[in-house]
Structures are given as C-alpha cells and as structure tokens.
Amino acid sequence: MSPAEVFAVILFYFALLLLVAWITSRKASNFGFFLGNRKSPWYVVAIGMIGSSISGVTFVSVPGWVASTQFSYLQMVLGYLLGYAIIASFLLPLYYRLNLTSIYGYLEHRFGKRSYKTGAVFFLISRTIGSAFRLYLMASVLQVTIFSRLQVPFWITVVITLALILLYTFRGGIKTIIWTDMLQALLFIGAVVVCILAVAREMHLDFSGVITSIAESKYSRIFFFDEWTGKHFFQQFFSGAFIAIAMTGLDQDMMQKNLSCRNLKEAQKNMYWYSFALVPVNLLFLSLGALLYLYADWKSIPRPALSDDFFPMMVSGGYLPHFASVMFMLGIIAAAYSSADSALTALTTSFTVDILNAGEKTEQELKRIRQRVHIFITLVLLVIILIFRAINNQSVISAIFTVAGYTYGPLLGFFAFGLLTRWKIRDAWAPWVAIASPVICLLLERLLSVWFTSYRLGYELLILNGLLTFAGLYFLRIKNPQG
C-alpha cells in the first residue's frame, strides 16, 4: 500500500469513530463516562468486548502461531468458556450487589484499604504497560507504512495516535467506548473474513474446499495429550479458565463494560454470548493462519524467521490481492485501538475512583478531576511508548510486557480468598504478599526450566501466582468475628 492509501484508510477509520463519539457523548455526565448511565445494550457490549479482548498483537500473532502450535490455542479458548461462566455466576452478581464503579472497591469492603489500594495499583501497572506495549507496536506499524516515508519522527506518530484516542474518548468514556468497540470488532472480523476469501480465491477453493484443505492439513490438530511443553490439553484448558477469570473478571477494563449494562441479568446474558462468540472468532484467525501456510507451501514462499511477521509479510509482500492489504491495515488498526481506547477509559476510572478517592466529589469537581486524569494517563502512555522506542530491543520489551502480566496473579489470589473464605486478614501486610508472589513465580520458572528439561511452564504460571497469593493471605488471616 502507498502512504496515500494508508492515510486514506486511517482518515476513513477515524472519521467513523469521531462520528460515533459525537453521537454518543452528547450530554455525557460522569455517570455516563464511568458506567454509561447503566443503559448499554447487552448485545452491543458483547460484540465490543470481542474487540477489547483481541488486540493488534493477537491479530497478527494467532495466524502465525499455527505453524508451531497448530489449532491448540482452541484448547485455551474452550477453557475461557468455563472461566466466563464463573464470572457470570459469581463475580457479576457480587459487583452489582455492591453497586461498584471500580471492581477493586470489593477488596476494601472485604479486607481493608491497603488491600483495595494494592489491587488497584496492580491493575494500573499491568494495564498501563500492556496498553503502552500494544500501542507501541501499532505506532511502529504506522511509522513504517506511512510516516517514515513522509519523514515524520516516531514521537509525532505516537502523539497523533494517542491524541486521536483521547479525542474520541474524552467526553463520553465508556458510553462511547461500547459503540466504538463494537464498530472496531466488526471491522477486524470482516478483515479476517476478506483475507480468508482472498487466499481461497488464489488457491481456487470454494467453501467446502477451504474446510477440507484445512481439516486434512498438518496444521489442524486441536487436542494434545502427549506433550507437557505448554500445549497439553489440561495445561491449556485450565490456564484458559483462570486467564478468563483474572484478565476479564478481575480487570476493570472488561468489567466496566459489563457494569454499564441495564441490570445483572443483561450483564450475564452479555457474558455468555460473548464467551460463545469467541470460539468461532478465534477459529477464523486460526483458519486464516492454516490457509496462509498452505498457500505459502503451495507457492514455495519463504517464511520469515518470526511467526508474528508471517501474516503481515503475506499481505504486504504482494502475495495476495491489493484489497486484502487494505483490509489488513484496517483490521490491525481496529484491533489495536479497540483494546487501547477502552483501557484508557478504565485506567482513568480506576485512578480517579481508587487512587484519588474522587467518587464523592460534586459533579463538576469530579468532571474536572477525571478529565485531568484522562490527559495524565495519556501522557504516561506516551512516555512509556517512547521509553520502549529508546530501548529498541523487542525481547526486552516483550519481557517487560510478560512481567506486567504477572500482576493479575495477586488479583486472582485476593478475590479467591475473599470469595472462598470468611477470614479477615492483617490488611497492612497485604501489599507485601502481592509483591512476593510474582517474584517467587519468576524464580520458580527459571529453576524449573533447569531442573526439568522436558516440562515447560505455560500460562499455568497465573494459577501458581494466584495460589501463592492465596497462601500468603492464609498466613495473614484473622477469623472474622461475624463469620
């Protein structure tokens, strides 16, 4: 694609977003910003949550994984279904019963202020680094495809990227996000479908031919029961369940959308439909990956060293029709921004309510505070992205992103201890337990890789992290006099 074409795609995309933002943010209040006035249609939230859960990183990574992991990722997706069922049955009723704006308010209600602040801080750290990482990758794509050719510095690219997100989220917040996320989800799903059709046309396959080719290929294996290297069914399935609980049910970003539904019943309906929709959506991504590899094998197209580069290479290298590259660019931008914009709103909400305790201010005071926080969070993301650029080492940046993911383990442990026991804890010591658990997990991961060469810890590290936090809180327990 030429810079002019990329610029036209971006211009069209943001024109749509700004139109949606203008319509949805009229007469927006603080209640509308934080919880969408609790009037969000559940089906819009369900579609939008797909957009939030699939980032630009996922958009390019999942098709590339197929060469080494086949369709084993579906084992984890099936685990998500169990996790989302637990969220709908236990966590959502709790959040609605306590009438929460920030879900970490539960920790104060259950344990005390230190636990509450610890949970909020761990979320803020994880989401800030994670969002900055994804936006860094997105800005890098824009820099390579358009702005470098116009001799625009990278920092200006980042400023433009963040300014556009700030522009359409500043007034409406979650009231706007649920609609823009729905639009973005439909765009990147449409992009995947178009790319599948493009590959099928190049290979002269009809619908049944596509199904047969994928099913009979070496890439289509789903279930693994003979490898304990991260792909085993039980590793993937139960990790998927706990990842869903921790990174959706205990994540302010994802739960804020659910809390914007009209009532608990609609929020639960949204969660169930969202979970089932993720299965065919991820199957689409994996099917695209299998088709791309089959096409590459057929045409003897050399593969890049990194699997994440495979999908972009196939699209930008002239191997597919031009319209596929246009849809790819639209899809990757939509996937990246759909996770970043809602994260910015959630970070603003958590910092305003949890850290600044601004929930009891007057309407005008609260509006001024959350607008300043919104700008502050945007500037923090800008600084972190520029630090990533200065590091200029993909493995180091990925390691930072991985470490940020460890912060969900303590959240899992805190909420599990609160829901499964009646004990109070020595609240003052709670932050130290939350810090110790991920540190111990990092050490164990290194030691196990040395001691057991045939076994590799996968996403089950999250479970271990949560168990360590749970055990630490057990040692801090105080029997509840009301228990």
Secondary structure as UniProt FT lines:
FT   HELIX           3..24
FT   TURN            26..27
FT   HELIX           30..35
FT   HELIX           36..38
FT   HELIX           42..53
FT   HELIX           56..69
FT   TURN            70..72
FT   HELIX           73..86
FT   HELIX           87..91
FT   HELIX           92..97
FT   TURN            98..99
FT   TURN            103..104
FT   HELIX           105..110
FT   HELIX           113..142
FT   HELIX           143..147
FT   TURN            148..151
FT   HELIX           154..169
FT   TURN            170..173
FT   HELIX           174..202
FT   TURN            203..204
FT   HELIX           207..215
FT   TURN            218..219
FT   HELIX           233..244
FT   HELIX           245..249
FT   HELIX           252..258
FT   TURN            259..260
FT   HELIX           264..299
FT   HELIX           307..309
FT   HELIX           310..316
FT   TURN            317..318
FT   HELIX           322..350
FT   HELIX           351..355
FT   HELIX           358..360
FT   HELIX           363..391
FT   HELIX           394..405
FT   TURN            406..407
FT   HELIX           408..420
FT   STRAND          424..425
FT   HELIX           427..429
FT   HELIX           430..451
FT   TURN            453..454
FT   TURN            459..460
FT   HELIX           461..475
FT   STRAND          477..478
FT   TURN            481..482
//
